[in-house]
């Protein structure tokens, strides 16, 4: 694959990084495979050793590769899979997959429901709702941005530290409410400036957008969430039958 040397093109190390990243994601290189040596890559791309090393270092930092003295550079990347066969919180899902989940709360606030939010939560437009923005991590790597809206009547705390764990556990603890049913939709989207900053990707990079409406045991609208996932680190598995 030829590199782009034209004016305004991305730096060469970044182009090489993206080529290697795509090969890993397309499973041309599988977990456990040894990446070609820096010298081999240098000759293949016809660039300096420093350029190749910078590309590899970034992939190591992003969790695609691992360096082992005497062994070389190994592919370690695996997308996190989430099954849609049952209702599960992000925290529970990550633990089940063997990842350590963590959360950075971006903001907890009260806002007035616009037309879309009011329809999703079956409330009147203009009613106050909780808005909770969180950045979700797996093994300290950013995976998704969650923006969640909840009814005011749930009487939830506004302290950010309350939302660092599972939201469903908090709802159950505070209100004895569980999510009994969910409706979800999935679509490809392009990351905006805000999402790109939090997910540590370039603006406009394709991401996975998931919209969720959950309901309690009585059929009442419980939650409306818009979630933006790094498409290079996350995929969904649908089980039917």
FIRO-315201 format. One record per residue: residue in one letter; residue number from 1; x, y negated, z negated of N, C-alpha, C in turn. Coordinates in steps of 0.1 Angstrom, whole numbers, always signed. Each point is the difference from the previous one (the first is absolute). Layout:
! residues N
A  NUM  X  Y  Z  X  Y  Z  X  Y  Z
...
END
This chain:
! residues 241
X  1  +8  +12  +0  -8  -12  +0  +9  -12  +0
X  2  -3  -10  +9  +8  -11  +1  -4  -11  -10
X  3  +10  -7  -4  -2  -11  -10  -3  -13  +8
X  4  -7  -9  -6  -4  -13  +6  +10  -10  -4
X  5  +8  -5  +10  +10  -10  -2  -5  -14  +4
X  6  -12  -1  +4  -5  -13  +5  -1  -11  -12
X  7  -1  -12  +4  -1  -11  -9  -13  +1  -8
X  8  +1  -1  -13  -12  +1  -8  -4  +14  -5
X  9  +8  +10  +5  -2  +14  -4  +3  +2  -15
X  10  -5  +10  -6  +3  +4  -14  +15  +3  -1
X  11  +6  -1  -11  +14  +4  -2  +2  +14  +4
X  12  +12  +4  +4  +3  +13  +5  -2  +11  -11
X  13  +4  -4  -12  -1  +10  -11  -15  +3  -3
X  14  -9  -10  +2  -14  +2  -2  -6  +8  +10
X  15  +4  -2  +13  -5  +8  +11  +4  +15  -2
X  16  +12  +2  -4  +5  +14  -3  -8  +6  -11
X  17  -2  -8  -11  -8  +5  -11  -14  +5  +4
X  18  -6  -9  +9  -14  +3  +4  +0  +13  +9
X  19  +10  +1  +8  +1  +12  +9  +1  +13  -9
X  20  +9  -1  -9  +2  +12  -9  -13  +2  -9
X  21  -6  -10  -5  -12  +1  -8  -11  +7  +8
X  22  -2  -4  +13  -10  +6  +8  +3  +15  +2
X  23  +12  +3  +2  +4  +14  +3  -3  +8  -13
X  24  +2  -5  -11  -3  +7  -13  -15  +1  -1
X  25  -8  -11  +2  -14  +1  -1  -7  +9  +10
X  26  +6  +1  +12  -5  +9  +11  +5  +14  -2
X  27  +8  +2  -11  +5  +13  -4  +10  +6  +11
X  28  +7  -9  +6  +11  +4  +8  +12  +4  -9
X  29  +0  -7  -12  +9  +4  -11  -9  +4  -11
X  30  +1  +12  -5  -8  +5  -11  +6  -2  -14
X  31  -7  +0  -11  +6  +0  -13  +10  +11  -2
X  32  +12  -3  -4  +10  +9  -2  +10  +0  +12
X  33  -4  -6  +11  +10  -1  +11  +11  -9  -3
X  34  +12  +3  +5  +11  -9  -1  +0  -10  +12
X  35  +0  -13  -3  +1  -10  +10  +13  +1  +8
X  36  +1  -4  +13  +13  -1  +6  +9  -9  -8
X  37  +13  +2  +1  +10  -8  -7  +0  -14  +5
X  38  +5  -9  -9  +1  -14  +4  +8  -2  +13
X  39  +11  +8  +2  +8  +0  +12  -8  +4  +12
X  40  -8  +11  -1  -9  +4  +11  -10  -10  +3
X  41  -6  -6  -9  -10  -11  +2  +6  -12  +6
X  42  +12  -3  -4  +7  -12  +5  +3  +2  +15
X  43  +4  +12  +4  +3  +3  +14  -13  +1  +8
X  44  -10  +6  -6  -13  +1  +7  -6  -14  +3
X  45  +0  -9  -10  -6  -13  +2  +10  -10  +6
X  46  +13  +3  +0  +10  -9  +5  +0  -13  -8
X  47  +1  +2  -13  +0  -12  -9  +12  +3  -11
X  48  +2  -10  -8  +10  +2  -10  -4  +9  -12
X  49  +10  +5  -7  -3  +9  -11  -8  -8  -11
X  50  +3  -13  -2  -7  -8  -10  -15  -1  +3
X  51  -3  -2  +13  -14  -1  +4  -8  +13  -3
X  52  +6  +12  +3  -6  +12  -3  -2  +2  -15
X  53  +11  -3  -7  -1  +1  -15  -11  -8  -6
X  54  -2  -12  +5  -10  -9  -5  -14  +6  +3
X  55  -2  +6  +11  -13  +6  +4  -3  +12  -9
X  56  +11  +8  -3  -2  +12  -8  -2  -5  -15
X  57  +7  -10  -5  -2  -4  -13  -15  -5  -3
X  58  -6  -7  +10  -13  -4  -1  -10  +12  -1
X  59  +3  +10  +8  -9  +12  +0  +2  +8  -13
X  60  +12  -1  -6  +2  +6  -13  -8  -7  -11
X  61  +0  -14  +1  -7  -8  -10  -15  +1  +1
X  62  -5  +3  +13  -14  +2  +2  -5  +14  -2
X  63  +9  +9  -4  -5  +13  -4  +0  +10  +11
X  64  +6  -3  +12  +0  +10  +11  +12  +9  +0
X  65  +11  -5  -5  +12  +8  +0  +7  +0  -14
X  66  +9  +10  -2  +7  +1  -12  +15  +4  +4
X  67  +9  -7  -7  +14  +3  +3  +6  +9  -11
X  68  +7  +10  +4  +7  +9  -9  +14  +2  +4
X  69  +9  -3  -10  +14  +1  +3  +4  +14  +4
X  70  +7  +1  +12  +4  +13  +5  -10  +7  +8
X  71  -12  -5  +0  -11  +7  +7  -5  -9  +12
X  72  +0  -13  -2  -5  -8  +11  -13  -7  -4
X  73  -7  -5  +10  -13  -7  -2  -11  +9  +3
X  74  -9  +2  -10  -11  +10  +1  -13  -7  +1
X  75  -9  +5  +9  -14  -5  +1  -8  +5  -12
X  76  -6  -9  -7  -8  +3  -12  -14  -4  +1
X  77  -4  -8  +11  -13  -6  +1  -11  +10  +1
X  78  -10  -2  -7  -13  +7  +1  -11  -10  -2
X  79  -10  -1  +9  -11  -9  -3  -9  +6  -11
X  80  -5  -9  -8  -9  +4  -11  -13  +3  +6
X  81  -5  +12  -3  -13  +5  +5  -11  -2  -10
X  82  -11  -5  +4  -12  +0  -9  -11  +7  +6
X  83  -5  +10  -7  -12  +8  +5  -13  -8  -4
X  84  -9  +1  +10  -13  -7  -2  -11  +10  -4
X  85  +4  +11  -6  -10  +10  -4  -7  -3  -13
X  86  +6  -9  -8  -7  -4  -13  +5  -14  -4
X  87  -8  -6  -9  +3  -13  -5  +12  +0  -9
X  88  +10  -8  +3  +12  +0  -9  +6  -14  +0
X  89  +5  -4  -11  +6  -13  -2  +14  +1  +6
X  90  +6  -12  +4  +13  -1  +5  +10  +6  -10
X  91  -1  -3  -13  +8  +5  -10  +0  +15  -1
X  92  -12  +6  +0  -1  +14  -1  +6  +7  +13
X  93  -3  -6  +11  +5  +6  +13  +15  +0  +0
X  94  +7  -11  -4  +14  +0  +0  +6  +10  -9
X  95  -5  +1  -12  +5  +10  -10  -2  +14  +6
X  96  -11  +3  +6  -2  +13  +6  +10  +3  +11
X  97  +4  -10  +7  +10  +2  +11  +14  +0  -5
X  98  +2  -2  -13  +14  +0  -5  +7  -13  +0
X  99  -8  -11  +3  +6  -13  +0  -3  -7  -13
X  100  +8  -9  -4  -2  -8  -12  -7  -13  +4
X  101  -13  -2  -4  -8  -12  +4  +3  -11  -9
X  102  +0  -12  +6  +0  -12  -9  -7  -11  +8
X  103  -3  -11  -8  -8  -11  +6  +5  -13  -5
X  104  +0  -9  +10  +3  -14  -3  -13  -8  +2
X  105  -5  -6  -10  -13  -8  +1  +4  -13  +6
X  106  -6  -3  +11  +3  -13  +7  -9  -11  -6
X  107  -13  +3  -2  -9  -10  -6  -13  +7  -4
X  108  -5  -5  -12  -14  +4  -4  -7  -13  -2
X  109  -12  -2  +7  -7  -12  -1  -15  +2  +2
X  110  -8  -10  -2  -14  +0  +2  -2  -9  +13
X  111  -8  +5  +9  -3  -7  +12  -15  +1  +3
X  112  -5  -9  +9  -14  +1  +4  -1  +9  +12
X  113  -9  +9  +0  -2  +10  +11  -5  -7  +12
X  114  +8  +2  +11  -5  -5  +13  -10  +10  +6
X  115  -4  -2  +12  -10  +8  +6  +4  +15  +1
X  116  +13  +3  +4  +4  +13  +1  +1  +7  -13
X  117  +6  -6  -10  +2  +6  -14  -14  +2  -6
X  118  -9  -9  +1  -13  +2  -6  -8  +12  +6
X  119  +2  +1  +14  -7  +12  +6  +6  +13  -4
X  120  +14  +0  -1  +6  +13  -4  -3  +4  -15
X  121  -2  -10  -8  -3  +3  -14  -15  -1  -4
X  122  -8  -3  +10  -14  -1  -1  -4  -10  -11
X  123  +6  -12  +1  -3  -11  -9  -3  -13  +8
X  124  -4  -10  -7  -3  -13  +7  +12  -7  +4
X  125  +0  -6  +12  +11  -9  +4  +2  -11  -10
X  126  +13  -3  -4  +3  -10  -9  +1  +5  -14
X  127  -4  +12  -3  +2  +6  -13  +15  +1  -3
X  128  +4  -1  -13  +14  +2  -3  +4  +15  -1
X  129  +12  +3  +5  +4  +14  +0  +15  +0  -4
X  130  +5  +11  -5  +14  +2  -2  +8  +2  +13
X  131  +11  -6  +1  +9  +2  +12  +13  +5  -6
X  132  +4  +12  +3  +13  +5  -5  +9  +4  +12
X  133  +11  -7  +0  +10  +3  +11  +12  +7  -6
X  134  +3  +12  +5  +11  +8  -5  +9  +5  +11
X  135  +13  +1  -3  +10  +6  +8  +3  +14  -6
X  136  -2  +11  +8  +2  +13  -5  +13  +6  +5
X  137  +7  +7  -9  +13  +6  +4  +0  +15  -2
X  138  +8  +7  +7  +3  +14  -2  +15  +1  -1
X  139  +5  +5  -12  +15  +1  -2  +6  -14  +3
X  140  -6  -10  -5  +5  -14  +1  +1  -5  +14
X  141  -7  +6  +9  +0  -5  +14  -14  -5  +3
X  142  -2  -12  +5  -13  -6  +3  -8  +8  +10
X  143  -12  +4  -3  -8  +9  +9  -12  -8  +5
X  144  -7  -7  -9  -13  -6  +4  -3  -12  -8
X  145  -8  -9  +6  -6  -11  -7  -15  +2  -1
X  146  -5  +0  -12  -14  +2  -3  -7  -13  -4
X  147  -11  -4  +6  -8  -11  -3  -14  +5  -4
X  148  -3  -1  -13  -12  +7  -5  -10  -11  -6
X  149  -13  +2  +3  -10  -8  -5  -10  +8  -8
X  150  -3  -5  -12  -9  +7  -10  -10  -9  -5
X  151  -12  +5  -4  -11  -8  -5  +4  -7  -13
X  152  -5  -12  -2  +2  -7  -13  -5  +7  -12
X  153  -11  +7  +2  -7  +6  -12  +8  +12  -6
X  154  +11  +4  +6  +9  +10  -6  +8  -5  -11
X  155  +0  -14  -2  +7  -6  -11  +14  +5  -2
X  156  +8  -1  +10  +14  +5  -1  +9  -11  -5
X  157  +12  +4  -4  +10  -10  -5  +6  -7  +12
X  158  +6  -12  -3  +7  -8  +10  +15  +1  -1
X  159  +5  +8  -11  +14  +1  -2  +6  +10  +11
X  160  +10  -5  +6  +6  +8  +11  +5  +13  -4
X  161  +6  +1  -12  +5  +13  -5  -10  +11  -1
X  162  -13  -3  +0  -10  +10  -1  -2  +8  +13
X  163  +6  -5  +11  -2  +5  +13  +12  +7  +6
X  164  +9  +3  -8  +13  +7  +4  -1  +15  +2
X  165  -11  +5  -5  -3  +15  +2  -11  +2  +9
X  166  -7  +11  -2  -12  +4  +8  -12  -9  -3
X  167  -6  -6  +10  -12  -9  -2  -11  +9  -4
X  168  -1  +12  +6  -11  +9  -4  +0  +4  -14
X  169  +12  +2  -6  +2  +3  -14  -5  -11  -8
X  170  +4  -13  +4  -4  -11  -8  -15  -2  +0
X  171  -7  +2  +12  -14  -1  +1  -7  +10  -9
X  172  +5  +12  -1  -5  +11  -8  +1  -3  -15
X  173  +12  -6  -3  +3  -3  -14  -8  -12  -5
X  174  -2  -10  +8  -7  -12  -4  -15  +1  +1
X  175  -5  +7  +11  -14  +1  +2  -6  +14  +1
X  176  +8  +10  -2  -4  +14  +2  -7  +2  +13
X  177  +7  -6  +11  -5  +1  +13  +11  +8  +9
X  178  -5  +9  +9  +9  +7  +9  -5  -2  +14
X  179  +9  +0  +9  -3  +0  +15  -5  +13  +4
X  180  -13  +1  +3  -6  +13  +4  +0  +2  +15
X  181  +0  -11  +7  -1  +1  +15  +8  -11  +6
X  182  +6  +2  +11  +7  -11  +7  -4  +0  +15
X  183  +0  -11  +6  +0  -2  +15  +12  -7  +4
X  184  +8  +6  +10  +12  -6  +4  +1  -1  +15
X  185  +7  -10  +5  +3  -2  +14  +15  -2  +1
X  186  +5  +4  +12  +14  -2  +3  +2  -6  +13
X  187  +10  -9  +1  +3  -6  +13  +14  -5  +0
X  188  +6  -1  +12  +13  -6  +2  -1  -15  -1
X  189  +10  -6  -6  +0  -15  -1  +14  -5  +1
X  190  +1  -13  +2  +14  -6  +0  +2  -7  -13
X  191  +11  +1  -6  +3  -6  -13  +1  -15  +1
X  192  -7  -7  -9  +1  -15  +0  +12  -4  -9
X  193  +2  -13  -1  +12  -4  -8  +0  +5  -14
X  194  -11  -1  -7  -1  +3  -14  +2  +15  -2
X  195  -7  +9  +8  +2  +14  -1  +14  +4  +3
X  196  +6  -6  +11  +14  +3  +4  +10  -3  -11
X  197  -2  -11  -7  +9  -4  -11  +0  +11  -11
X  198  -12  +4  -4  -1  +10  -11  +5  +14  +4
X  199  -3  +4  +13  +4  +13  +4  +14  +1  +6
X  200  +6  -12  +0  +14  -1  +5  +2  +5  +14
X  201  -9  -5  +9  +0  +3  +14  -1  -13  +8
X  202  +3  +1  +13  -1  -12  +8  -15  -3  +3
X  203  -3  -13  +1  -14  -4  +4  -4  +6  +13
X  204  -12  +5  +1  -5  +5  +12  +2  +15  +2
X  205  +8  +6  -9  +3  +15  +1  -14  +7  -3
X  206  -2  +11  +8  -13  +8  -2  -1  +5  -14
X  207  -11  -1  -6  -3  +6  -13  -13  +8  +0
X  208  -3  +7  -10  -13  +7  -1  -9  -7  -10
X  209  -11  -4  +5  -10  -7  -9  -11  +9  -4
X  210  -2  +1  -13  -11  +9  -5  -10  -9  -8
X  211  -12  +1  +3  -11  -7  -7  -8  +11  -8
X  212  -2  -3  -13  -7  +10  -8  -11  -7  -8
X  213  -11  +6  +0  -12  -4  -9  -3  +13  -8
X  214  +1  -2  -13  -3  +11  -9  -13  -2  -8
X  215  -6  +11  -4  -13  -1  -7  +1  +8  -13
X  216  -7  -4  -10  +0  +7  -13  -11  +12  +1
X  217  -1  +7  -12  -9  +11  +0  -15  -3  +2
X  218  -3  -13  -1  -14  -5  +2  -2  -6  +14
X  219  +10  +1  +8  -1  -5  +14  +3  -15  +1
X  220  +4  -7  -11  +3  -14  +0  +13  -3  +6
X  221  +1  -10  +8  +13  -4  +6  +10  -4  -11
X  222  +11  +7  +0  +10  -2  -11  +12  -8  +5
X  223  +5  +2  +12  +13  -6  +4  +0  -2  +15
X  224  +6  -11  +4  +3  -3  +14  +15  -3  +1
X  225  +7  +8  +7  +14  -1  +1  +5  +0  +14
X  226  +9  -9  +3  +7  +0  +13  +15  +3  -3
X  227  +5  +11  +6  +14  +4  -3  +8  +0  +13
X  228  +12  -5  -1  +9  -1  +11  +12  +9  -3
X  229  +2  +11  +8  +10  +9  -2  +11  -1  +10
X  230  +13  +2  -4  +11  +2  +9  -2  +12  +9
X  231  -2  -2  +13  -3  +12  +8  +12  +9  +2
X  232  +12  -5  -3  +11  +9  +1  +3  +8  -12
X  233  -8  -2  -11  +2  +8  -12  -13  +7  -5
X  234  -10  -1  +8  -13  +5  -5  -8  +6  +11
X  235  -7  +11  -3  -10  +6  +9  -11  +7  -7
X  236  -11  +1  +6  -12  +7  -6  -2  +13  +6
X  237  -5  +10  -8  -3  +13  +5  -15  +2  -3
X  238  -8  +3  +10  -14  +3  -1  -3  +15  +0
X  239  -6  +4  -11  -4  +14  -1  -15  +2  +3
X  240  -4  +9  +9  -14  +2  +3  -3  +15  -1
X  241  -10  +3  -8  -4  +14  -1  +7  +7  -12
END
